[in-house]
Amino acid sequence: MAPDSTCPEILFERRGAAGIVILNRPHALNAVTLGMVNALARQLAGWADDAAVTRVIVTAAGGRAFSAGGDLRALFDAGRAGRYQEALGYWRSEYALNALIKRYRKPYVSLIDGIVMGGGAGISIHGSHRVAGDGFAFAMPEVGIGFIPDVGATWFLPRLPGQLGLYCALTGERLGAADAVAAGIATHRIVSARFSDLLAGLCGNVPVDALLGAFAEPAWEGPLRGRGPLIDRLFAGGTVEGILADLDAEAAGSGPDADFARLTAASIRLKSPTSLKVTLAQLRRGRTLDFTECMRTEFRIVSRLMRGHDLYEGIRSVIIDKDQAPRWQPSSLAAVGAAEVEQYFAPQADELALPDSEP
């Protein structure tokens, strides 16, 4: 295998008909760096014009995580030092990569066995095929660090069944393979022990859909499948306060649904009030926006969040000091008004530049 000479954190290989990508930062749960983003974008552009490459396969080293997200420590350091343009350069490149993957004309198959969150979702969920192994665990936990679900989540979360996308966004809860396949986050469920055989098969000329269909396990019901109607009812509100009130009312009862509502409300109340309100507005808008406008919307929000308080406080509490005790500013939902939320969505002079054509 010949690693990219400029970025050993991500490796590329031609094997038969396949271009293979290996995320190679297992010590950091394969968190995505700017170098990895740029190297992958260059390689995908090259393979797009290579007739000998008929499909791209994305895998990850280490086993614990496909990718746990972006390189938060680097973004924290840049933002704290006031190097905002440097940090925004990361998001510009990452969002351009997300768009490139969504528009990619060849099968793009992610073999996911382990955690896939944030930036890891961005380099997998926009591809044509997402294969969930035994350890698959999807989450968008950004509101817990004073951020928003990005990397195209404005597009894909509102398009999950019912209110599932909003539930994922406001709670950061993980979905296993069964629930992910049912929701469309993953396209196939394949036993991890068969991944090596699957990879070998994908390097041949057998059509991707036929091969994945032959390996795939039958669908089965995950823990959230039966709670779909409950989630749809409890997360239908137009405000975070209203959603919490509905959860509290449900929690006042008894039984499994009351327990679920109580735990869910408690989880939401730990998150950044600003992030919660902006995320709700973001996902409600995302229902009617095309993909390009969803990405521009995310960049507008991120450009403002990185000049605020909660993103750095969230990263400090989770990544730096690991005390899990963020001090949000403002600290209450009531202190985050509609006008403050609206400011995050306003057009700006320095917009994200992406092709306007839809995939």
N, C-alpha and C positions, 0 to 999 in steps of 0.2 A: 504494500500500500504506500502511495506517495502522498504525504501530507502537503497541503498548501504551504509554500515556503514562507509566506508572510503571516500565517495565522494557524499555528499547530493546535489551537483550541477547537478547530473544526477541520475534519479530514474529508478528502474527496477521492473517489476511486471509480474507474470504469471497469465494470465487470459484465461481460456479455453485452446484452442490450440495455443494461441499466447504468445510470449514473448514481452512485451511492454517496450519501452524506452521513458523516458520523459526528455528532455533537460530542466534543471531547474535553469537557471540564468536569469530570465526575466528582472531584473534590469540592466543587461549588454547585453541585446538583445541576450541572450543565446550564447554569445561568448564562444568558446570551449577552455577549459583549459587543461593542461597536465593531471591533475587528471581525467577529463572527458574522455579523449582519452584512458587512461589506463584502466579505469573502464569499458568502452564500449568494448574494445578489450577482456578483461577477460570474460565479460558476453556473448559476441557472441561466444567465444570459448566453453563456457559451454553449451549454447543452441544448438550449432552445433551437440553435441553428445547426446542431450536429445530427445528421440523419441517422447515424449509427446508434444514438441514444434514443430509445423509444419510451422510456419511463424514468422517473427519478424516485429513489427510495431514501427516506430519511430515518436514521436510527440514532441511538445514543449509547455512549459508553457508561459503564458503571452499574447499571441495573436498578439503582434506587429511583432515578428520575430520568424521564425523557428530557424535560427542562422545567425547572422550578420558577422561571420567569426571567426578568431582565437583570442587569448588573446594578443592583440598587446601591451598593456601596460607592461605585464610581459616580453615579448620579448624585448621591448625597454629597460627596466631596466637592463635585463641580458646583452644585447649587449653593452650598454653604460658603464657598469661596467667591460667590457672585459671578461665576463663569456660566451665565445663563445660556449664551449662544452655543457654548460647547455642549451643554446638556440637551438643548433643543436640537442640536445636530444629530444626537443619538436618535431622538424620536423621529426626526425627518427621515433618516435612513431606514429606521425600523418600519415606519409606516409605508414607505416606498416599497420595501421588501414584502410586506403583507399584501400590497396591491399587486406586485409582480406575481406572487404565488397564486392569488385569486384569478389572475388573468392567464395563468400558464396553460399552454395548449397541449401539453403532454400529461399523461397520468403522473400524479405526484402523491406518493404513498408514504404515509408516516406510520412506522411501527412503534407503538407507544406502550411500553411496559414499565410503569412507574408513574411518578407525579408529572402532570402537565398543567402548568399554570401560567397566567400572564403571557410574557413574551414567548414561552414555549407553545402556548395555544396559538399565538400569532403565526408561528412558522409551521403549524400543522393543520389547524382547523380550516384554513382557507384552501387547502389542497383538495384534490378530488377524492382521496381515500384516506381514512383514519382508522387504523387497526388497533383495537384495544386488547392488550394482553392481560394476564392474571392480576398484575399489580396496578393496573390502570386506575388513576385517580385524577379527575379533572376538577379544577376550581379557578375562580376569578376572585381572589381575596383582597383586592386592592383597597376597598373602603376601610379595611383594618389598618392600613398604613397611611391614611389621609390622602388617598389617590382615587382614581376611577378605573373601572374596567375599560381597558383600551385595546390596542392592537386589532381593531375592527369589531370589538364587542358591541359597539353601538349598532352594528349591522346584525351580528349573528345572535346575540342574546334575545332581542325582541322577536326573533323568528323561531325560537324554540316553542314547543307546544304550550299554549295557555300562558300562565304567568311564571313558568319555570325559570325563564331567563332572569326575570326581576328577582325571584327568590335567590338564585345563585349570586346575583350582583349585590344584594343587600346583606346577605348572610355570609358569603364566602365559603359556604359549605361545599364539601367534596361530593362528586358523583362517581360511583363505581362504574364498571364496564356495562352492566345490564341497563342501568338508567341512562348512561351516555348513548348507548345504541338506540334505545327507545326514543330518546330526544333528538337523535340525529347528530350529536356531537361526534360520536364514532360511527363509522359506516359498517364495521365488522367486528365481531368478537372471535378471537383465535387464541387457543391455548398457548401460553408462552413457550412451552417445550417444543412447539412446532414452528417457532419463529425462524430457526436456522434453515429448516426445510423450505419454508415459505420464501425466505430471502433467496435461496438458491433457485427456486422456481421462477421468481420474479426477474431473475437475471436472464432468463430465456425469452423466447418469443411467444409464449402462451399469452393470450389476451389477459390483461390484468383482472378484469371483472370475473372472468371464468375461473381463474386461479384462486382468487380470494373467495369466491363462492364455494369452491371445492373444499377449502380449508375451514370455512366459517362454522362456528358452533350455532345451534338453534337459539333463537331468542328466548329469554326467560325474564320473569318479573323481578325488578330490583326493588329496594326498600322504598323508593319514592313513587313508584308506579301507581300504587293504590292511593297515594295521597294527592294525586293530580287535581281532582275536584276541590279538595280542601285548600291546596295552595292557590288555585285559581280564585277561589272565593276570598281568601284572606289577603291576597296581594293585588286585589283589583282597585284599591283606593287610589285617589289622586294625590295624596300627600303621605309623607312618611309617618306623620302623627296619626293619620287615619288608619294606616296599615297596622301600626302598633296598637291602636285602640281595638281594632278587630281581633288581633292576636290576643290581647289581654282578655277580651270578652270570651273568646274560645277557651283560653286557659282557665277561666273561672269554673269551667265544667269539670268533668272527670273522664278518665279513660285515656287511651293512647293519643287521640287527637288533642286533648287538653295538654298532655305532657309535651307533645310536639310543638304546640303553640307557645307554651311557656318557655321552652328552651330556645325557640326561634326568636322570640321577643327579647330574651336576655342577650342573645348573641348580637342582635342588631343594635341594642343600646350600648354596646362596647365600642362601636365604630365612630368614626369622625362624623359629627353632625353635618358639617359642610359637605363632605364626600357623599353622605347618604342622600342629601337633598339634590345635589348636582347629578348624582347617578340616576335617581328616579326621573328627573327631567330629561336627562340624556337618553335613557332607554325609551321613554314615551315618545320622544321626537324621532328616535331611530326607526320606529315602525314605518314611517313614511318617507324617509330619506334614501337616496340611492347610495351605493357603497362609497363612491368618491366623496360625497357630501358627509357621510358618516365619519370618514377619516379626517376631513377638514374640521369637523366639529370637535373631534377628540383633540386635535392639535391646538385649537383655540382654548379648550379647557386646560390642557396641560401647560400651555404657555402662561396661564394665570396661576395655576396651582403651584408651579415651581417658584413663584415669587411670593408665596404665602408662607404659612406656618406649619400646617398640619402634615404635609408630606414629609418634611424633615423630622418632625416630632414622631411620626409613625415609624419611619425607618430607624430612628434612634432607639425607640422602645422595642422594636422587633429584631433588628439586625445588629445594631451597634452595642447598646447596653443590655439588651435582651431582658429588660425588667418587666415587659408586657404591661406597662402602666403609662400609656400615653396621656398627656395633658393637652387635650384639644382646645383650640381657640377659634371660634366660640365653643363653649363646652356644652351648650344645650341646643336642641332643635329650634326652640322658640327664638333664639337669638340669630338664626339664619333666615332672613326674610326673602320674599320672592324677588325683590329688586337685586339683592346680592347674588342670588342664584342666576338671574338673567344675565348678569355681567359676564359670566363665564362663557356664554354662547355668542357674544357680540362679535361681528366681523372685526378683523384686525389688519393692519397694514402688511404684516409679514405672514401671509397665509401659507398653508401647506400646498405645494405645487404637485399635483398628480394628474395623470391623463384623465380627461373627462369621459372617455368612452367606457361604457360598462362592459364587464367580461361576458 
